[in-house]
């Protein structure tokens, strides 16, 4: 699975959206997403776990996700990763299936 994340600031807070793509050769289940905000020192200050936009993706298929954070700190960066049902990240998920980006202002 691959993930592209596009956060954007609004007057009300922060919108985090992106696309999940199955780059493999077989259909795969799409895990839940953990969307975290971090301060400039990389300390997590807020997070949400959201359901995936679809349960499964076929080879080459993509799905779009979107969530919002009200009153998000202007210095926060965003990290989005996949989680197992238990909420724990595997080491492969930590390195391969996470995206960290700084939001742009609209």
Secondary structure as a PSIPRED ss2 file (coil, helix, strand):
# PSIPRED VFORMAT (PSIPRED V4.0)

   1 X C   1.000  0.000  0.000
   2 X E   0.000  0.000  1.000
   3 X E   0.000  0.000  1.000
   4 X E   0.000  0.000  1.000
   5 X E   0.000  0.000  1.000
   6 X E   0.000  0.000  1.000
   7 X E   0.000  0.000  1.000
   8 X E   0.000  0.000  1.000
   9 X E   0.000  0.000  1.000
  10 X C   1.000  0.000  0.000
  11 X C   1.000  0.000  0.000
  12 X C   1.000  0.000  0.000
  13 X E   0.000  0.000  1.000
  14 X E   0.000  0.000  1.000
  15 X E   0.000  0.000  1.000
  16 X E   0.000  0.000  1.000
  17 X E   0.000  0.000  1.000
  18 X E   0.000  0.000  1.000
  19 X E   0.000  0.000  1.000
  20 X E   0.000  0.000  1.000
  21 X E   0.000  0.000  1.000
  22 X C   1.000  0.000  0.000
  23 X C   1.000  0.000  0.000
  24 X C   1.000  0.000  0.000
  25 X C   1.000  0.000  0.000
  26 X C   1.000  0.000  0.000
  27 X C   1.000  0.000  0.000
  28 X E   0.000  0.000  1.000
  29 X E   0.000  0.000  1.000
  30 X C   1.000  0.000  0.000
  31 X C   1.000  0.000  0.000
  32 X E   0.000  0.000  1.000
  33 X E   0.000  0.000  1.000
  34 X E   0.000  0.000  1.000
  35 X E   0.000  0.000  1.000
  36 X E   0.000  0.000  1.000
  37 X E   0.000  0.000  1.000
  38 X E   0.000  0.000  1.000
  39 X C   1.000  0.000  0.000
  40 X C   1.000  0.000  0.000
  41 X C   1.000  0.000  0.000
  42 X C   1.000  0.000  0.000
  43 X C   1.000  0.000  0.000
  44 X E   0.000  0.000  1.000
  45 X E   0.000  0.000  1.000
  46 X E   0.000  0.000  1.000
  47 X E   0.000  0.000  1.000
  48 X E   0.000  0.000  1.000
  49 X E   0.000  0.000  1.000
  50 X E   0.000  0.000  1.000
  51 X C   1.000  0.000  0.000
  52 X C   1.000  0.000  0.000
  53 X C   1.000  0.000  0.000
  54 X C   1.000  0.000  0.000
  55 X C   1.000  0.000  0.000
  56 X E   0.000  0.000  1.000
  57 X E   0.000  0.000  1.000
  58 X C   1.000  0.000  0.000
  59 X C   1.000  0.000  0.000
  60 X C   1.000  0.000  0.000
  61 X C   1.000  0.000  0.000
  62 X E   0.000  0.000  1.000
  63 X E   0.000  0.000  1.000
  64 X E   0.000  0.000  1.000
  65 X E   0.000  0.000  1.000
  66 X E   0.000  0.000  1.000
  67 X E   0.000  0.000  1.000
  68 X E   0.000  0.000  1.000
  69 X E   0.000  0.000  1.000
  70 X E   0.000  0.000  1.000
  71 X C   1.000  0.000  0.000
  72 X C   1.000  0.000  0.000
  73 X C   1.000  0.000  0.000
  74 X C   1.000  0.000  0.000
  75 X C   1.000  0.000  0.000
  76 X C   1.000  0.000  0.000
  77 X E   0.000  0.000  1.000
  78 X E   0.000  0.000  1.000
  79 X E   0.000  0.000  1.000
  80 X E   0.000  0.000  1.000
  81 X E   0.000  0.000  1.000
  82 X E   0.000  0.000  1.000
  83 X E   0.000  0.000  1.000
  84 X C   1.000  0.000  0.000
  85 X C   1.000  0.000  0.000
  86 X C   1.000  0.000  0.000
  87 X C   1.000  0.000  0.000
  88 X C   1.000  0.000  0.000
  89 X C   1.000  0.000  0.000
  90 X C   1.000  0.000  0.000
  91 X H   0.000  1.000  0.000
  92 X H   0.000  1.000  0.000
  93 X H   0.000  1.000  0.000
  94 X H   0.000  1.000  0.000
  95 X H   0.000  1.000  0.000
  96 X H   0.000  1.000  0.000
  97 X C   1.000  0.000  0.000
  98 X E   0.000  0.000  1.000
  99 X E   0.000  0.000  1.000
 100 X E   0.000  0.000  1.000
 101 X E   0.000  0.000  1.000
 102 X E   0.000  0.000  1.000
 103 X C   1.000  0.000  0.000
 104 X E   0.000  0.000  1.000
 105 X E   0.000  0.000  1.000
 106 X C   1.000  0.000  0.000
